[in-house]
Every structure is written in C-alpha cells, then in structure tokens.
Amino acid sequence: MNKGGLTISLIFDGMSLNYGEGLGIISELKKLSRSGKLYTYLSRQAIRYDIYKMLKEYYDIAKDKEEPLTRDQQVIQFKPEANVKNYEEVDLFGYMKTIQGKGAVTRPAVVRISPAISLEPFANDLEFGTNKNFADRLKTDPNPFQFEHHYSLYTYTITVDLDRIGEDPNDENSLEKEEKIKRVQNLLDVLKLLNRDIKGRTENLNPLFAIGGVYNVKNPFFLNRLKVEIDKNSEKYKIVTDILESTLNTSFLNEKVKDKTYTGYIKGFWANEEEFSQILPKNRVMGIEEFFGTIKSEVKAYYESA
C-alpha cells in the first residue's frame, strides 16, 4: 500500500476554549508567547477528547465494550488485550501498554493533531462574577470568581497516516479496507461538526475554512500557513493567500501540492473569497459540506486502489 497521507488545516471561531491550572479565584487560559504577544490555545489532548466524545456519541465506537484502560503499576494505560480491531480509539490515537514478557509496547498515533492556536493575540479580557443567585437563596455572602476570556479565530491541523489505519504489526492485526474507509470517513464527519463543552457552554468548532487533501507523502503542508488579516473596507477577516499560494506550488516526488489540494469555506464570512479561486482551480474551491464529501471520496479511492 502506498504511504498515503491525509492532512487538513482548519480555521474556526471560538471563545475561551481551554483553561489551565489557574491562580486563586482566577481561571487562566492556556497561552503561548511569540514576538512579545500572547496567544491562547486549545491543547492537542483537548481536541482528541472532543473527537473521541463525538465518535462515541454518534458512531457508538465504545458500545458494548469494556473500558480498554487500566491503572496497573500506578500508570494509566491501555490493557494488553486492547487492539486496533476492537477499539477504534486505539487504532486512531495509538497506545502504550505493558505486556508480560515483552514490557512496554507502543504504537504511535495514526491521527496526529496539532494544538489549535489563536490567530489573534490575547488582550487580557477578564470577567468578574459571583454566585449571587446561590448566595441569595441561602442568605449568605457570595463567592467571587474571575475568568480570563479570549474570542478569536483559531487554527489547527489534522494529519492521518492512511496506510497505518487498521494495521498493527505488534499483534498482527489487519482490517478490511471497508472498515478502514469507514473509520476515516467517520473521523472526517466529526471534524466537520466538532464542538466543545466548557464551563456551561457549548463552543462551535465547525470549520469556517479548510484546506487539504490526500497526498503521496505524510506532511502537514498547511500547518502554520494559515494567517488572517482584517479587511479595512468590509471589516471582515481575509485569508492571507500569498502564503498558501507558495505552499501550493511546492512539489515532492513529481507531484505538486496544488494538484491534490481542495479548499472549503463558509460563504459570506471571508472578505477575499474570490481569491481562493485564484490560487486553486475553481473545481477545487467549494463549500465546507462539499469539501468534506470530496475528501471522503478521496479517502475511499485511496483504499480501493491499494
């Protein structure tokens, strides 16, 4: 089987997505610093959790199955019997497990996820509040709290080793291509409608912009390549297409990235939507629904040609 790689980079709109340890009554957002500015982020682990939650809820990937985790030797890890055939979680996200006589056995993640990093700097927005409603009902003093907030566009990248889906040399498991197709297509459906529950609200992580495809190399081509600006006339966001155009003109093994790439977007959100058809052929520029449908077809074609 060809060493095919699926990669998609996405942009979504979100607010206050991932809190860290905090200090006293202050809940602090997770942040990174760059060029003297702070940017908030949603961790890889948090995105993995939300993907797994939706796969479990809508595709029953854990239905009628024992919990595959154990805490033997005070370390939480997968049970020795957890395998890629019976547990999609193990297949997609990898494992470490301890097998008697072999020691620690690992399988790196097949679905690799970058953190979702804000495209706009953190501006130190802070909410002060109390539980006044509860305090009034008990006729006592309320407890104060403070939340950091950041409302921004975020970007992250998913990369999938298509040739490793459903394959595990550690226990000689190999799934039928129909099952491999189903697992990757289910993952794509979840990415299209991903959401996150946090602090009493549900955040919409559905993509406003997506770019990617199935390639002959496993590489996150568009990771750190999605940048935005504000259009002064319309006051809408616009994608910096010069960076994408340069990336699309990259070639490897006699194949241009452009020739395998599609892009999808929510119409009406971006100020420079007409530029998308200038960096890619018009038949490769489409709405989000069509984009994910096209990528699902590309995944199916990859496995059926193997």
C-alpha positions in Angstrom: 0.0 0.0 0.0 1.3 3.5 -0.9 2.3 5.6 2.1 -0.6 8.0 1.7 -1.1 10.9 4.0 -4.3 12.9 4.6 -3.8 16.4 6.0 -6.4 19.1 6.6 -5.8 22.5 8.2 -8.8 24.4 9.5 -9.9 27.7 10.9 -12.8 28.1 13.4 -14.2 30.8 15.6 -14.2 30.2 19.4 -14.1 31.8 22.8 -12.1 30.8 25.9 -11.6 27.2 24.9 -9.0 25.7 27.3 -8.2 26.7 30.9 -5.0 25.8 32.8 -4.4 25.4 36.5 -5.4 28.9 37.5 -4.4 31.0 40.4 -6.6 31.6 43.4 -10.1 32.7 42.1 -8.7 33.4 38.6 -9.2 30.8 35.9 -6.3 31.3 33.4 -6.4 30.4 29.8 -3.6 28.2 28.3 -1.3 30.5 26.4 1.8 30.7 24.3 4.1 33.7 23.7 5.5 34.8 20.4 7.1 38.1 19.3 6.2 39.7 22.5 2.5 38.8 22.3 0.3 36.1 24.0 -1.8 33.7 22.1 -4.3 31.3 23.6 -4.6 27.7 22.5 -6.7 24.6 22.7 -4.4 21.6 23.5 -4.0 18.6 21.4 -5.3 16.4 24.2 -8.5 18.5 24.5 -9.2 18.2 20.7 -8.6 14.5 20.9 -11.0 14.3 23.8 -13.7 16.1 21.9 -13.2 14.0 18.8 -13.4 10.8 20.8 -16.5 12.1 22.6 -18.4 12.6 19.4 -17.2 9.3 17.8 -18.5 7.6 20.9 -21.8 9.5 21.0 -22.7 9.4 17.3 -20.9 6.3 16.0 -21.1 4.0 19.1 -17.4 3.2 18.9 -17.4 2.1 22.6 -20.8 0.4 22.6 -21.0 -2.9 24.4 -17.2 -2.8 25.0 -15.3 -3.0 28.2 -13.2 0.0 29.2 -9.8 -0.5 27.5 -7.9 1.3 30.2 -6.2 0.1 33.3 -4.1 1.5 36.1 -1.8 -1.3 36.8 1.6 -0.2 38.2 0.1 3.2 39.0 0.2 4.2 35.4 -3.0 4.7 33.3 -2.5 2.9 30.1 -4.4 0.6 27.7 -5.0 -3.1 28.7 -2.8 -5.7 26.9 -5.9 -7.1 25.1 -6.9 -3.6 23.7 -6.3 -3.8 20.0 -7.0 -1.9 16.8 -9.6 -4.4 15.6 -11.9 -4.0 18.6 -11.1 -0.4 19.7 -11.2 2.4 17.1 -9.7 4.7 19.8 -6.6 2.5 19.9 -6.4 2.5 16.1 -6.7 6.2 15.6 -4.8 7.6 18.6 -2.2 5.0 19.4 -1.4 3.3 22.7 1.2 2.3 25.3 0.5 -1.0 27.1 2.6 -3.4 29.2 2.6 -7.0 28.1 4.1 -9.7 30.3 7.3 -10.9 28.8 7.6 -8.0 26.4 7.5 -5.0 28.6 6.1 -1.7 27.3 4.6 -1.9 23.8 3.7 1.2 21.9 2.0 2.2 18.7 2.3 5.9 17.7 -0.9 7.8 16.9 -2.1 7.4 13.4 -4.2 10.5 13.7 -1.9 13.4 14.7 -3.4 16.6 16.0 -1.8 20.0 16.4 -2.9 22.4 19.1 -5.5 24.9 17.9 -3.7 28.3 18.3 -5.4 31.6 18.2 -4.8 33.8 15.2 -5.3 37.0 17.2 -3.3 38.0 20.3 -4.8 37.7 23.8 -6.0 41.2 25.0 -6.2 40.4 28.8 -10.0 40.4 28.8 -11.3 39.4 32.3 -14.7 38.6 33.6 -15.5 39.2 37.3 -18.5 37.3 38.7 -20.1 35.8 41.8 -22.6 33.0 42.6 -25.1 35.6 43.8 -28.1 33.5 42.9 -27.0 30.7 45.2 -25.9 33.1 47.9 -29.2 34.9 47.9 -31.1 31.6 48.3 -29.0 30.8 51.3 -29.0 34.4 52.6 -25.2 34.4 52.8 -22.2 36.2 51.1 -21.4 35.2 47.5 -18.1 33.6 46.3 -16.3 35.7 43.7 -14.5 34.3 40.7 -12.6 35.7 37.7 -12.3 34.1 34.2 -9.9 35.1 31.5 -11.6 35.4 28.1 -10.4 35.4 24.6 -12.7 35.5 21.5 -10.6 34.7 18.4 -10.2 32.7 15.2 -8.2 29.5 15.8 -6.3 27.2 13.5 -5.2 23.6 13.9 -4.1 20.7 11.6 -5.0 17.0 11.4 -2.7 14.6 9.7 -3.6 10.9 9.2 -1.3 8.1 8.1 -3.8 6.3 5.8 -1.6 3.2 5.3 -1.4 2.6 9.1 -5.2 2.8 9.8 -6.3 -0.7 10.8 -2.8 -2.1 10.8 -0.8 -3.1 13.8 2.4 -5.2 13.5 2.5 -5.6 17.3 -0.4 -8.0 17.3 -0.6 -8.8 13.5 -4.0 -7.2 13.1 -5.0 -6.0 9.7 -8.6 -4.8 9.0 -10.6 -5.0 5.8 -10.4 -1.9 3.6 -14.2 -1.3 4.1 -13.6 -0.9 7.8 -10.6 1.4 7.2 -12.7 3.6 4.9 -15.5 3.8 7.5 -13.2 4.8 10.3 -11.5 7.7 8.4 -14.8 8.9 7.0 -16.4 8.9 10.5 -13.4 11.0 11.7 -14.0 13.5 8.8 -17.7 13.8 9.7 -16.8 14.6 13.3 -14.2 17.3 12.3 -16.9 18.9 10.2 -19.2 19.3 13.2 -16.8 19.3 16.1 -17.9 21.2 19.2 -16.7 21.5 22.8 -18.5 21.8 26.1 -16.7 24.1 28.6 -17.9 26.0 31.7 -21.6 25.7 31.0 -21.5 26.5 27.3 -21.0 24.6 24.0 -18.5 26.2 21.6 -18.8 25.7 17.9 -15.5 24.3 16.4 -17.1 23.8 13.0 -14.6 25.0 10.3 -15.0 28.3 8.6 -12.2 27.5 6.3 -10.4 24.2 5.5 -7.7 23.2 3.1 -6.0 19.9 2.4 -6.2 16.6 0.6 -4.8 13.1 0.2 -1.1 13.1 -0.8 1.8 10.7 -1.7 3.7 12.0 1.4 2.7 12.4 5.0 3.2 16.0 5.7 1.1 18.8 7.3 1.6 21.2 4.4 -0.6 23.9 5.8 0.3 23.8 9.4 1.4 27.3 10.5 0.5 28.6 7.0 -3.0 29.9 7.7 -2.9 33.6 8.6 -5.6 36.2 8.7 -6.0 40.0 8.4 -8.9 42.4 8.8 -10.1 44.0 5.6 -10.5 47.7 6.3 -13.4 48.3 3.9 -15.7 45.4 4.9 -14.3 44.8 8.4 -14.4 41.1 7.6 -11.5 38.7 8.0 -9.5 37.7 5.0 -7.1 34.8 4.4 -3.5 35.7 3.5 -3.4 33.8 0.2 0.2 34.6 -0.8 1.4 32.2 1.9 -1.0 29.5 0.6 0.0 30.0 -3.0 3.7 29.5 -2.2 2.8 26.3 -0.3 0.6 25.0 -3.1 3.5 25.4 -5.6 5.7 23.0 -3.5 6.4 19.7 -5.2 7.5 16.3 -4.0 8.0 13.0 -5.9 7.0 14.8 -9.1 3.7 15.8 -7.6 2.6 19.4 -6.9 0.8 20.0 -3.7 -1.7 22.1 -5.7 -2.7 19.1 -7.8 -4.0 17.2 -4.8 -5.4 20.0 -2.7 -9.0 21.2 -2.1 -10.3 24.1 -0.1 -13.7 24.7 1.5 -15.2 27.7 3.3 -18.3 29.2 4.7 -19.6 31.6 2.1 -20.0 35.2 3.2 -17.6 35.1 6.1 -14.4 36.0 4.3 -13.6 39.3 2.6 -11.5 37.8 -0.1 -13.4 34.7 -1.1 -12.8 35.4 -4.8 -9.0 35.0 -4.2 -9.5 31.3 -3.3 -10.2 30.5 -6.9 -7.0 32.3 -8.0 -4.7 30.0 -6.1 -6.6 26.8 -6.9 -8.8 25.7 -9.8 -12.4 26.6 -9.4 -13.5 23.0 -9.2 -11.2 22.6 -6.2 -12.8 25.5 -4.3 -16.2 24.8 -2.6 -18.4 25.0 0.4 -17.5 23.1 3.7 -20.1 20.4 3.1 -18.8 19.6 -0.4 -15.2 19.8 0.8 -15.6 17.1 3.4 -17.6 15.0 0.9 -14.8 15.3 -1.6 -12.1 14.4 0.9 -14.2 11.3 2.0 -14.3 10.3 -1.7 -10.5 10.7 -2.0 -10.0 8.5 1.1 -12.2 5.8 -0.4 -10.4 6.0 -3.7 -7.0 5.6 -1.9 -8.0 2.4 -0.2 -9.8 0.9 -3.2 -6.7 1.5 -5.4 -4.4 -0.2 -2.9 
